[in-house]
């Protein structure tokens, strides 16, 4: 991990923070889960003063159990303005490999001001749709390990709905569960699957536990019909964009 981050710095960029994403940070790791290192970087001022801008993504081939990659801060902020939940999750990761002191807190504060939770809800609904399509069904045998990637966005949507889509959910599934009103049988079944996944390298295929299957079917159908419509607020969007741009400029100027 450290070697990859050192290679990033050799590209004449500053790493603003590097964290763990994926199942380890989402709270449902397996004993053999990969390490998904994600980072946000920024180019120095001189790298902006060229005709051909550098790539806004730095990626490495997956080697062994380490998967590492990151985004330029500009890309991260633009995606956040569009409702992509990823950067808002990265900044809350409980596993931090390195960071410029206080940067994540500063970024979290600006994201609270510029991210539209309704757009993020649409993002989570899109994730749920894609994983429903991958599972193909919510009855019969499914790959149980993959089920977590559907459970997480549905629980996140319930968390957001219970707070009137006014704020963003925690990153980790157990934290979402703890603060979301769900049927007790559903919560117990999900926690049971988390415990099972933590103890085995391969969960294999099998039927979805009945309380989880019923919950996913009901809540997925509910959110498909009841996610609030996007706000048509050009002035608000312009204001949020300006706040993000000011934050970006100030960050680059501090780096020199």
VOKOLPA-35450 format. One line per 2 residues: number of its first residue (from 1); their letters; for each residue x, y, z of N, C-alpha, C, O. Coordinates in steps of 0.05 Angstrom, whole numbers. Layout:
<sites>
NUM	a	X Y Z X Y Z X Y Z X Y Z; ...
</sites>
This chain:
<sites>
1	xx	17 -24 0 0 0 0 17 25 0 13 43 -16; 37 26 18 54 49 20 70 54 -5 74 77 -14
3	xx	78 32 -19 94 35 -43 77 48 -65 87 64 -80; 51 40 -67 34 52 -87 30 82 -82 30 98 -101
5	xx	26 89 -57 22 118 -51 48 133 -56 46 156 -65; 71 121 -52 96 135 -59 98 138 -89 109 159 -98
7	xx	88 119 -105 88 122 -134 70 144 -143 75 158 -163; 48 148 -128 30 171 -135 45 197 -131 44 215 -149
9	xx	59 200 -109 74 225 -104 96 230 -125 102 253 -131; 106 209 -137 127 212 -158 115 225 -183 130 234 -200
11	xx	88 226 -185 76 239 -208 71 269 -203 55 282 -217; 85 280 -183 85 308 -177 57 318 -169 48 339 -178
13	xx	45 302 -152 19 310 -141 21 307 -110 38 293 -100; 2 320 -97 0 317 -68 -24 299 -61 -46 302 -72
15	xx	-20 279 -44 -42 263 -34 -55 277 -11 -42 282 10; -80 284 -15 -95 299 6 -104 280 28 -104 287 52
17	xx	-113 256 20 -119 235 40 -121 209 25 -127 208 1; -115 187 39 -118 160 29 -132 143 50 -125 143 73
19	xx	-153 129 41 -170 114 60 -176 86 49 -169 80 26; -189 70 65 -200 44 56 -229 47 48 -245 59 63
21	xx	-235 37 25 -263 35 16 -270 6 13 -255 -12 21; -294 0 2 -301 -28 -1 -311 -41 24 -317 -27 44
23	xx	-312 -67 24 -326 -82 45 -314 -77 73 -328 -78 93; -287 -73 74 -275 -69 100 -285 -43 113 -290 -42 137
25	xx	-288 -22 97 -298 4 108 -328 4 110 -340 18 126; -342 -12 93 -371 -13 94 -381 -31 116 -405 -32 122
27	xx	-363 -45 130 -371 -59 154 -380 -88 150 -393 -99 167; -374 -100 126 -380 -128 122 -358 -143 108 -362 -155 87
29	xx	-334 -142 120 -311 -156 107 -312 -186 110 -324 -196 129; -298 -200 92 -293 -228 95 -264 -231 104 -249 -211 103
31	xx	-256 -254 114 -228 -258 122 -208 -252 99 -185 -244 104; -217 -257 74 -199 -253 51 -206 -229 35 -199 -227 11
33	xx	-221 -210 46 -228 -186 31 -204 -171 21 -184 -169 35; -205 -160 -4 -184 -143 -14 -182 -118 3 -200 -110 17
35	xx	-159 -105 1 -155 -78 12 -160 -58 -11 -145 -58 -31; -181 -42 -9 -188 -23 -30 -179 5 -21 -195 19 -9
37	xx	-155 11 -28 -144 38 -21 -153 58 -41 -149 55 -65; -166 80 -31 -175 101 -49 -163 127 -38 -161 131 -14
39	xx	-156 145 -56 -143 170 -48 -153 193 -65 -162 189 -88; -151 217 -54 -156 241 -69 -130 257 -70 -116 261 -50
41	xx	-123 266 -94 -98 280 -98 -103 307 -111 -125 312 -122; -83 324 -111 -85 350 -124 -58 356 -137 -37 351 -127
43	xx	-60 368 -161 -36 377 -175 -27 404 -165 -43 421 -157; -1 408 -166 10 434 -159 2 455 -180 -6 448 -202
45	xx	5 481 -172 -4 502 -190 9 500 -217 -4 504 -238; 35 494 -218 49 494 -244 38 473 -263 41 476 -288
47	xx	26 452 -253 15 431 -271 -12 440 -283 -22 427 -301; -23 462 -273 -47 473 -285 -41 492 -307 -58 498 -324
49	xx	-16 501 -309 -8 521 -328 4 509 -353 25 517 -363; -10 489 -364 -2 475 -388 -26 471 -406 -49 472 -397
51	xx	-20 466 -432 -42 463 -451 -56 436 -447 -81 435 -449; -41 415 -441 -52 389 -438 -54 382 -408 -33 379 -395
53	xx	-78 381 -398 -81 376 -369 -75 347 -363 -81 329 -379; -64 342 -339 -59 314 -331 -85 299 -327 -106 311 -323
55	xx	-83 273 -327 -107 256 -322 -118 262 -294 -102 267 -275; -144 259 -291 -156 264 -265 -161 239 -249 -174 239 -229
57	xx	-149 217 -259 -151 191 -245 -123 178 -245 -109 179 -265; -115 167 -223 -91 151 -221 -99 123 -212 -111 119 -191
59	xx	-92 103 -228 -100 75 -222 -75 57 -223 -56 63 -237; -78 35 -209 -57 14 -209 -70 -13 -215 -93 -17 -208
61	xx	-56 -31 -229 -66 -58 -232 -70 -71 -204 -54 -66 -186; -91 -87 -202 -95 -102 -176 -73 -122 -174 -68 -139 -192
63	xx	-59 -121 -151 -37 -140 -146 -43 -153 -119 -45 -140 -98; -45 -180 -119 -51 -194 -94 -77 -185 -83 -98 -187 -97
65	xx	-77 -176 -58 -102 -167 -45 -104 -137 -44 -121 -127 -29; -88 -122 -59 -88 -93 -57 -99 -81 -83 -88 -87 -105
67	xx	-119 -65 -81 -132 -51 -103 -130 -21 -96 -142 -12 -77; -114 -6 -112 -110 22 -105 -116 40 -129 -110 34 -152
69	xx	-129 63 -123 -135 82 -144 -146 108 -131 -155 108 -109; -144 130 -146 -154 155 -135 -162 175 -156 -158 172 -180
71	xx	-175 197 -146 -185 218 -162 -172 244 -156 -164 250 -133; -169 261 -176 -162 289 -172 -184 303 -157 -208 296 -160
73	xx	-177 322 -140 -197 336 -124 -218 349 -141 -242 350 -134; -210 360 -164 -230 373 -182 -251 353 -190 -275 358 -189
75	xx	-243 329 -199 -262 308 -207 -280 301 -184 -304 297 -187; -268 297 -160 -284 290 -137 -305 310 -130 -328 303 -125
77	xx	-298 336 -132 -318 357 -126 -340 358 -147 -363 362 -140; -333 356 -172 -353 357 -193 -372 333 -191 -396 336 -195
79	xx	-361 309 -185 -379 286 -182 -397 290 -158 -421 283 -159; -387 301 -136 -403 306 -113 -426 325 -119 -448 321 -110
81	xx	-420 346 -134 -441 365 -142 -463 352 -158 -486 360 -157; -455 331 -173 -475 316 -189 -490 295 -174 -508 282 -185
83	xx	-483 291 -148 -498 272 -132 -484 245 -128 -495 227 -115; -460 242 -139 -445 217 -134 -437 215 -105 -425 234 -94
85	xx	-444 193 -92 -440 190 -63 -412 182 -55 -405 181 -32; -396 175 -75 -370 161 -69 -352 179 -52 -342 170 -31
87	xx	-348 204 -60 -329 221 -45 -339 227 -17 -324 229 2; -366 229 -14 -377 234 12 -373 210 30 -371 212 54
89	xx	-371 186 18 -365 162 33 -336 160 40 -328 155 63; -319 166 20 -290 165 25 -282 183 49 -265 175 65
91	xx	-293 207 50 -285 226 70 -293 217 98 -283 227 118; -312 198 100 -321 188 125 -310 160 132 -317 149 153
93	xx	-292 150 116 -282 123 121 -269 121 148 -254 139 156; -274 99 162 -262 95 189 -233 86 188 -220 85 208
95	xx	-224 78 164 -197 68 161 -181 88 144 -186 90 120; -162 101 156 -147 123 143 -118 114 141 -105 107 161
97	xx	-107 115 117 -78 108 113 -60 132 116 -39 130 127; -69 155 106 -54 180 110 -72 203 102 -92 199 88
99	xx	-66 227 112 -80 251 104 -64 276 112 -49 275 131; -68 297 97 -59 323 105 -75 331 129 -100 329 128
101	xx	-63 340 151 -78 346 176 -102 363 171 -100 384 158; -125 354 181 -150 369 180 -163 371 153 -184 383 150
103	xx	-150 360 132 -162 363 105 -189 349 103 -209 360 92; -191 325 113 -216 310 110 -239 325 124 -261 326 114
105	xx	-233 337 147 -254 352 161 -263 376 145 -286 383 144; -243 390 133 -250 413 117 -267 405 92 -286 418 85
107	xx	-259 382 80 -274 373 57 -302 364 65 -322 369 51; -304 351 88 -331 342 98 -349 367 102 -373 366 95
109	xx	-338 388 113 -354 412 118 -363 424 91 -386 434 90; -346 425 71 -355 436 46 -375 418 32 -393 428 19
111	xx	-371 392 34 -390 373 22 -418 376 35 -438 374 21; -418 381 61 -444 385 74 -459 409 62 -484 410 63
113	xx	-444 428 51 -456 452 40 -463 450 10 -481 463 0; -449 433 -4 -452 433 -33 -466 408 -44 -476 408 -67
115	xx	-468 386 -29 -480 362 -39 -510 362 -34 -519 369 -12; -525 356 -54 -555 355 -52 -562 326 -45 -559 308 -61
117	xx	-573 322 -20 -580 294 -12 -600 280 -31 -599 256 -33; -617 295 -44 -636 282 -62 -621 271 -86 -629 249 -95
119	xx	-601 284 -96 -585 273 -117 -570 248 -108 -567 229 -123; -561 249 -83 -547 225 -72 -567 202 -69 -559 179 -74
121	xx	-591 208 -61 -612 187 -60 -616 174 -87 -619 150 -89; -616 190 -108 -619 180 -135 -595 162 -142 -597 142 -155
123	xx	-571 170 -132 -547 153 -136 -550 126 -123 -544 105 -135; -560 126 -98 -563 100 -84 -585 83 -98 -582 59 -99
125	xx	-606 96 -108 -626 81 -122 -615 69 -147 -621 46 -154; -597 84 -161 -584 73 -184 -567 49 -178 -566 29 -192
127	xx	-552 50 -155 -537 27 -146 -555 3 -141 -549 -20 -149; -577 8 -127 -596 -14 -122 -606 -27 -148 -608 -51 -150
129	xx	-613 -10 -167 -623 -21 -193 -602 -39 -206 -608 -61 -215; -577 -30 -206 -556 -45 -219 -551 -72 -205 -546 -92 -218
131	xx	-553 -72 -178 -549 -97 -164 -573 -116 -166 -570 -140 -165; -597 -105 -167 -620 -122 -173 -617 -135 -200 -623 -159 -203
133	xx	-607 -120 -220 -603 -132 -246 -582 -153 -246 -584 -174 -259; -561 -149 -230 -539 -169 -228 -549 -195 -214 -542 -217 -222
135	xx	-564 -191 -192 -574 -214 -179 -594 -229 -196 -596 -254 -196; -610 -214 -211 -629 -226 -229 -656 -234 -216 -676 -237 -230
137	xx	-655 -237 -190 -680 -246 -176 -675 -243 -146 -652 -241 -137; -697 -242 -131 -695 -241 -102 -708 -266 -90 -716 -266 -67
139	xx	-711 -286 -106 -721 -312 -97 -703 -334 -108 -688 -330 -127; -704 -357 -96 -686 -378 -104 -658 -373 -94 -653 -357 -77
141	xx	-639 -388 -105 -611 -386 -97 -597 -362 -110 -600 -357 -134; -582 -347 -95 -566 -324 -105 -538 -326 -93 -534 -341 -74
143	xx	-520 -311 -104 -493 -308 -92 -496 -291 -67 -500 -267 -69; -494 -303 -44 -500 -288 -19 -481 -265 -14 -489 -245 -3
145	xx	-456 -269 -22 -436 -248 -18 -444 -222 -33 -440 -200 -23; -456 -226 -57 -464 -203 -73 -488 -189 -62 -494 -166 -69
147	xx	-503 -203 -45 -528 -191 -34 -522 -166 -18 -539 -148 -17; -499 -165 -6 -492 -141 11 -492 -115 -5 -499 -94 5
149	xx	-486 -118 -31 -484 -94 -48 -511 -83 -56 -513 -61 -67; -532 -99 -51 -559 -89 -54 -570 -80 -27 -584 -60 -25
151	xx	-564 -95 -6 -574 -87 21 -564 -59 28 -580 -43 39; -539 -53 23 -527 -28 32 -542 -3 21 -549 14 37
153	xx	-546 -1 -5 -560 23 -15 -590 24 -6 -600 46 -2; -603 1 -3 -631 2 6 -633 12 35 -650 28 42
155	xx	-615 2 52 -614 12 80 -607 42 81 -619 57 96; -588 50 64 -581 78 63 -605 95 54 -609 117 66
157	xx	-620 86 35 -644 101 27 -665 103 49 -677 123 53; -668 81 64 -687 82 87 -676 102 108 -692 117 119
159	xx	-650 101 113 -638 120 132 -644 149 123 -652 166 140; -641 155 98 -645 182 88 -674 189 89 -681 212 96
161	xx	-692 171 81 -720 177 81 -730 183 109 -747 201 113; -720 169 129 -728 174 156 -718 201 167 -726 209 188
163	xx	-701 213 152 -691 240 159 -699 260 137 -686 281 134; -720 253 122 -732 271 102 -712 279 80 -714 301 69
165	xx	-693 262 74 -674 266 53 -659 293 57 -655 308 38; -653 299 82 -640 324 88 -610 322 93 -596 342 94
167	xx	-600 297 96 -572 294 102 -563 267 91 -579 251 81; -537 262 92 -525 238 80 -521 216 101 -515 222 124
169	xx	-523 191 93 -521 169 112 -492 162 120 -474 171 106; -488 147 141 -461 138 148 -451 120 125 -466 109 109
171	xx	-425 116 125 -413 99 104 -418 69 111 -424 54 93; -415 61 136 -415 33 143 -443 23 147 -460 36 159
173	xx	-449 -1 136 -475 -13 138 -484 -17 167 -507 -11 173; -467 -27 185 -476 -30 213 -484 -4 226 -503 -4 242
175	xx	-471 18 219 -479 44 230 -506 52 219 -522 63 234; -511 47 194 -537 53 182 -559 37 196 -580 47 203
177	xx	-553 11 199 -572 -6 212 -579 3 240 -602 3 249; -559 12 255 -563 20 283 -581 44 285 -594 47 306
179	xx	-582 61 264 -597 86 266 -621 87 247 -631 108 241; -630 63 238 -652 62 219 -674 44 231 -667 22 241
181	xx	-698 53 230 -720 36 240 -728 15 219 -739 22 198; -721 -10 224 -727 -32 207 -741 -53 223 -740 -53 248
183	xx	-756 -72 210 -767 -94 225 -744 -109 240 -723 -113 229; -749 -116 265 -729 -129 281 -718 -154 268 -694 -160 269
185	xx	-735 -170 256 -726 -195 243 -707 -188 220 -688 -203 215; -712 -167 206 -695 -159 184 -667 -151 194 -647 -160 184
187	xx	-667 -134 214 -641 -125 226 -625 -149 236 -601 -151 231; -639 -167 250 -624 -191 260 -614 -208 238 -591 -218 240
189	xx	-629 -211 216 -620 -228 194 -596 -215 180 -578 -229 172; -597 -189 176 -574 -175 163 -549 -177 181 -527 -183 171
191	xx	-552 -173 206 -529 -175 224 -518 -203 225 -494 -208 227; -536 -222 223 -528 -250 222 -511 -256 197 -491 -270 199
193	xx	-519 -245 175 -503 -248 150 -476 -235 152 -456 -245 142; -476 -211 165 -450 -197 168 -431 -214 185 -408 -217 179
195	xx	-442 -226 207 -425 -243 224 -416 -268 209 -393 -276 212; -434 -279 192 -426 -303 177 -404 -296 157 -385 -311 153
197	xx	-407 -273 143 -387 -265 124 -360 -260 136 -339 -265 124; -360 -250 161 -335 -244 175 -319 -270 182 -295 -268 187
199	xx	-333 -293 181 -320 -318 190 -313 -337 168 -300 -357 173; -322 -331 144 -318 -350 122 -307 -337 97 -314 -314 91
201	xx	-290 -351 83 -278 -340 59 -298 -342 35 -295 -327 16; -317 -360 36 -335 -363 14 -363 -370 24 -367 -392 35
203	xx	-382 -352 21 -409 -356 30 -425 -374 10 -444 -386 18; -416 -374 -15 -429 -391 -35 -456 -381 -43 -462 -357 -39
205	xx	-472 -398 -53 -499 -391 -62 -520 -403 -43 -514 -423 -29; -543 -392 -42 -565 -402 -25 -589 -383 -26 -587 -361 -38
207	xx	-610 -391 -14 -634 -373 -14 -629 -349 4 -616 -351 24; -641 -327 -4 -640 -303 13 -657 -308 38 -680 -316 35
209	xx	-647 -302 62 -663 -305 86 -690 -291 82 -690 -268 72; -711 -303 90 -738 -293 84 -742 -264 94 -754 -248 79
211	xx	-733 -257 119 -738 -229 127 -723 -209 109 -733 -186 106; -700 -216 98 -685 -198 81 -698 -197 54 -700 -175 42
213	xx	-706 -219 43 -719 -219 16 -744 -203 16 -749 -187 -2; -760 -206 37 -785 -191 39 -779 -161 42 -792 -144 29
215	xx	-759 -154 58 -751 -126 62 -742 -114 36 -750 -92 29; -724 -127 22 -713 -116 -3 -734 -112 -24 -734 -92 -38
217	xx	-752 -131 -27 -773 -129 -47 -791 -105 -41 -797 -89 -59; -799 -103 -16 -817 -81 -9 -804 -54 -11 -815 -35 -22
219	xx	-780 -51 0 -767 -25 1 -756 -16 -26 -756 8 -32; -747 -35 -42 -737 -28 -68 -761 -17 -85 -759 3 -98
221	xx	-784 -31 -84 -807 -22 -98 -817 5 -88 -825 23 -103; -815 9 -62 -823 34 -50 -806 57 -60 -816 78 -68
223	xx	-779 53 -59 -761 75 -66 -763 81 -96 -759 104 -104; -768 61 -113 -771 66 -141 -794 86 -146 -793 101 -166
225	xx	-814 86 -130 -838 103 -134 -837 129 -117 -852 147 -124; -820 130 -97 -823 152 -78 -799 169 -73 -799 187 -56
227	xx	-777 164 -88 -754 182 -85 -763 210 -94 -775 213 -115; -757 231 -78 -764 258 -86 -752 266 -114 -731 257 -121
229	xx	-767 282 -128 -757 292 -154 -733 311 -150 -731 324 -129; -716 312 -170 -694 331 -169 -704 359 -167 -725 367 -179
231	xx	-691 375 -151 -698 404 -149 -690 419 -174 -668 416 -184; -707 436 -184 -700 454 -206 -692 481 -194 -708 500 -194
233	xx	-668 482 -185 -658 505 -169 -632 515 -181 -610 509 -170; -634 530 -203 -609 538 -216 -592 556 -199 -568 554 -199
235	xx	-605 574 -183 -590 592 -166 -576 577 -144 -552 582 -138; -589 557 -132 -577 541 -112 -553 525 -123 -533 523 -109
237	xx	-557 513 -147 -535 498 -159 -511 516 -165 -488 508 -160; -516 540 -175 -494 559 -180 -479 566 -155 -455 568 -155
239	xx	-494 570 -133 -482 577 -107 -465 554 -97 -442 558 -87; -475 529 -99 -460 506 -90 -435 502 -107 -413 496 -97
241	xx	-438 507 -133 -415 504 -151 -393 524 -143 -369 518 -143; -401 549 -137 -382 569 -130 -368 563 -104 -344 567 -101
243	xx	-382 552 -84 -370 544 -59 -349 522 -64 -327 523 -53; -356 503 -81 -337 481 -87 -313 492 -102 -290 483 -97
245	xx	-317 510 -121 -295 521 -136 -276 538 -118 -252 536 -121; -288 553 -100 -271 568 -81 -254 549 -64 -231 555 -59
247	xx	-266 528 -55 -252 508 -38 -229 496 -54 -206 493 -44; -235 489 -79 -214 478 -96 -191 497 -100 -168 490 -97
249	xx	-198 522 -107 -177 542 -112 -160 546 -87 -135 547 -89; -172 549 -64 -157 553 -40 -139 530 -33 -117 534 -24
251	xx	-148 506 -39 -132 482 -34 -107 482 -52 -85 478 -42; -111 488 -77 -88 488 -96 -69 510 -89 -45 506 -90
253	xx	-79 534 -82 -61 556 -74 -45 549 -50 -21 557 -48; -56 535 -31 -41 527 -7 -19 508 -13 3 508 -1
255	xx	-24 491 -33 -4 471 -41 20 484 -56 42 474 -55; 14 507 -69 36 522 -83 43 510 -110 61 520 -123
</sites>
